[in-house]
Amino acid sequence: MLFDHEPPAWAHESLGRWPIVVVRRAEARGARVPVGVRGASRAERIAGWLPATAIIARLSPEQLVARRAWLETPRASALPHFRMLEMLCSILQRFGLAWGPTGGMGYELASGRPCLEATSDIDILVRAPAPIARADARDLDAALASLPVRVDAQLDIGPGACALAELARSSGRVLLRTDSGPRLVRDPWAAREGAD
């Protein structure tokens, strides 16, 4: 694992007990994949790069949905967040979009390490390789906003991602997060082709 500076002790402890990292959006460094290491609290996060040859297993957000991983977690009855994932399945299925949990929810489901709290949002990644009309984005945003737990949805359009809420609530430019940094664009799908 490569870090830009000497990582804090908690990072070594976390990796020793939970050798699981999350892929993050940044430019790769040669054959090293940009990853994030999570500690015991929200304040404990650090970026690093992992050699691709060190990866022994990979689990995508969509795979967590396919296996309905939240039904197997021992904390399913402790937090409403896990029950919300069934509702999210119904909503996203209506829109015909592939999706999966990310953030603390995705990490907990993938690792088994408890990290969600009662005040946590549910972070999801929605695969949107084809353009989504702003009216459809507004409908999806409204459906997610009706849930009892706040959902933060990122639309992954391939080489970039933007917040669903921002796309739904803005008629102007939105922030597109790319591996090479953020950009303000009118149309995220046109921007990936260099047209915006």
C-alpha positions as CSV (number, residue, x, y, z in Angstrom):
1,M,0.0,0.0,0.0
2,L,1.3,3.4,-0.9
3,F,0.4,6.6,0.9
4,D,1.4,10.2,0.2
5,H,2.7,10.6,3.7
6,E,3.2,8.3,6.8
7,P,-0.3,7.0,7.7
8,P,-1.5,7.3,11.3
9,A,-1.4,4.3,13.6
10,W,-5.1,3.7,13.3
11,A,-4.7,3.0,9.5
12,H,-2.2,0.2,10.2
13,E,-4.5,-1.2,13.0
14,S,-7.6,-1.0,10.8
15,L,-5.9,-2.8,7.9
16,G,-4.5,-5.4,10.2
17,R,-7.9,-6.2,11.6
18,W,-10.0,-5.5,8.5
19,P,-7.9,-5.8,5.3
20,I,-10.6,-4.2,3.2
21,V,-10.4,-1.0,1.3
22,V,-12.8,0.9,-0.9
23,V,-12.1,2.1,-4.5
24,R,-12.2,5.8,-4.8
25,R,-12.3,8.1,-7.8
26,A,-8.8,9.3,-8.6
27,E,-6.2,8.8,-11.3
28,A,-4.4,5.4,-10.9
29,R,-0.7,5.5,-10.3
30,G,0.7,3.0,-12.8
31,A,-0.6,-0.4,-11.7
32,R,-1.8,1.0,-8.3
33,V,-5.5,1.4,-7.7
34,P,-6.8,4.4,-5.8
35,V,-8.3,3.2,-2.6
36,G,-9.5,4.5,0.8
37,V,-8.9,3.1,4.2
38,R,-11.6,3.4,6.8
39,G,-10.9,3.6,10.6
40,A,-13.3,3.3,13.5
41,S,-14.8,6.8,13.1
42,R,-15.9,9.2,10.4
43,A,-12.8,11.2,11.1
44,E,-10.6,8.3,10.3
45,R,-10.2,8.1,6.5
46,I,-7.1,8.1,4.5
47,A,-6.4,7.8,0.7
48,G,-3.9,5.4,-0.6
49,W,-2.9,3.3,-3.7
50,L,-3.0,-0.5,-3.7
51,P,-1.1,-2.6,-6.2
52,A,-3.6,-4.3,-8.5
53,T,-1.8,-7.6,-7.8
54,A,-2.6,-7.3,-4.1
55,I,-6.4,-7.4,-4.8
56,I,-7.6,-10.9,-4.0
57,A,-11.4,-10.3,-4.2
58,R,-13.7,-7.6,-5.4
59,L,-17.3,-6.8,-4.5
60,S,-19.3,-4.3,-6.4
61,P,-22.3,-2.3,-5.1
62,E,-24.5,-4.2,-7.6
63,Q,-23.3,-7.5,-6.2
64,L,-24.5,-6.5,-2.7
65,V,-27.9,-5.9,-4.2
66,A,-27.9,-9.2,-6.2
67,R,-27.2,-11.2,-3.1
68,R,-29.5,-9.0,-0.9
69,A,-26.7,-8.8,1.6
70,W,-28.7,-6.7,4.1
71,L,-31.0,-9.7,4.8
72,E,-28.0,-11.6,6.3
73,T,-26.5,-8.9,8.5
74,P,-27.0,-9.4,12.2
75,R,-27.8,-5.6,12.6
76,A,-30.8,-5.8,10.2
77,S,-33.3,-5.2,13.1
78,A,-31.1,-2.6,14.9
79,L,-31.2,0.1,12.2
80,P,-34.0,1.1,9.8
81,H,-31.3,1.6,7.1
82,F,-31.2,-2.0,6.2
83,R,-34.9,-2.3,5.8
84,M,-34.8,0.8,3.5
85,L,-32.7,-1.2,1.0
86,E,-35.7,-3.3,0.0
87,M,-37.6,-0.1,-0.7
88,L,-34.7,1.1,-2.7
89,C,-34.8,-2.1,-4.8
90,S,-38.4,-1.4,-5.7
91,I,-37.8,2.2,-6.6
92,L,-34.7,1.7,-8.7
93,Q,-36.3,-1.3,-10.4
94,R,-39.2,0.9,-11.6
95,F,-36.6,3.2,-13.2
96,G,-34.7,0.3,-14.7
97,L,-31.4,1.3,-13.2
98,A,-28.6,-0.8,-11.7
99,W,-27.5,0.3,-8.3
100,G,-25.9,-0.6,-5.0
101,P,-25.0,0.7,-1.6
102,T,-21.7,2.5,-1.1
103,G,-20.2,4.5,1.8
104,G,-20.7,3.1,5.3
105,M,-23.6,0.9,4.3
106,G,-21.7,-0.7,1.4
107,Y,-18.6,-1.1,3.6
108,E,-20.6,-2.7,6.4
109,L,-22.4,-5.1,4.1
110,A,-19.2,-6.1,2.3
111,S,-17.0,-6.4,5.4
112,G,-19.3,-7.3,8.2
113,R,-17.7,-4.5,10.2
114,P,-20.4,-2.4,12.0
115,C,-20.0,1.3,11.0
116,L,-23.5,2.7,10.4
117,E,-25.1,4.8,13.0
118,A,-28.7,5.9,13.6
119,T,-27.8,9.3,12.0
120,S,-26.0,7.9,9.0
121,D,-27.3,8.5,5.4
122,I,-27.6,5.7,2.9
123,D,-25.1,6.3,0.1
124,I,-25.9,4.6,-3.2
125,L,-24.3,4.5,-6.6
126,V,-26.7,4.4,-9.5
127,R,-25.3,3.2,-12.9
128,A,-26.4,5.6,-15.6
129,P,-24.5,5.0,-18.7
130,A,-27.3,6.4,-20.8
131,P,-28.6,10.0,-20.3
132,I,-31.3,10.5,-17.8
133,A,-33.7,13.4,-18.5
134,R,-33.9,16.0,-15.8
135,A,-37.6,15.3,-15.4
136,D,-36.8,11.6,-14.7
137,A,-34.0,12.7,-12.3
138,R,-36.6,14.8,-10.4
139,D,-39.0,11.9,-10.2
140,L,-36.3,9.6,-8.9
141,D,-35.0,12.2,-6.5
142,A,-38.5,12.7,-5.1
143,A,-39.0,9.0,-4.7
144,L,-35.8,8.7,-2.7
145,A,-36.6,11.8,-0.7
146,S,-39.9,10.1,0.5
147,L,-38.0,7.4,2.4
148,P,-37.6,7.8,6.1
149,V,-33.8,7.6,5.9
150,R,-31.9,10.2,3.8
151,V,-30.5,8.7,0.6
152,D,-27.5,10.3,-1.1
153,A,-27.4,9.0,-4.7
154,Q,-24.5,9.4,-7.0
155,L,-25.1,8.8,-10.8
156,D,-22.1,6.9,-12.3
157,I,-22.0,7.8,-15.9
158,G,-18.7,6.0,-16.6
159,P,-15.7,8.3,-16.4
160,G,-17.5,10.5,-13.9
161,A,-20.3,10.8,-11.4
162,C,-22.7,13.5,-10.3
163,A,-25.2,13.9,-7.4
164,L,-28.7,12.9,-8.4
165,A,-30.1,15.6,-6.2
166,E,-28.0,18.3,-7.9
167,L,-29.0,17.1,-11.4
168,A,-32.7,17.0,-10.4
169,R,-32.8,20.4,-8.7
170,S,-30.7,22.4,-11.1
171,S,-31.4,23.6,-14.6
172,G,-27.8,24.8,-15.0
173,R,-24.4,23.3,-14.5
174,V,-23.7,20.4,-12.1
175,L,-20.5,19.1,-10.5
176,L,-19.1,16.1,-12.3
177,R,-16.5,14.2,-10.3
178,T,-13.9,12.6,-12.5
179,D,-10.7,10.7,-11.9
180,S,-8.8,13.8,-12.9
181,G,-10.8,16.2,-10.7
182,P,-14.2,18.0,-10.5
183,R,-15.7,19.9,-13.4
184,L,-18.8,22.0,-13.8
185,V,-20.9,20.8,-16.7
186,R,-24.4,21.3,-18.2
187,D,-24.7,17.7,-19.4
188,P,-22.7,15.0,-17.6
189,W,-23.2,12.6,-20.5
190,A,-22.0,15.1,-23.1
191,A,-19.1,16.0,-20.9
192,R,-17.7,12.5,-20.9
193,E,-17.4,12.8,-24.7
194,G,-15.7,16.2,-24.3
195,A,-18.7,18.0,-25.8
196,D,-19.7,20.0,-22.7
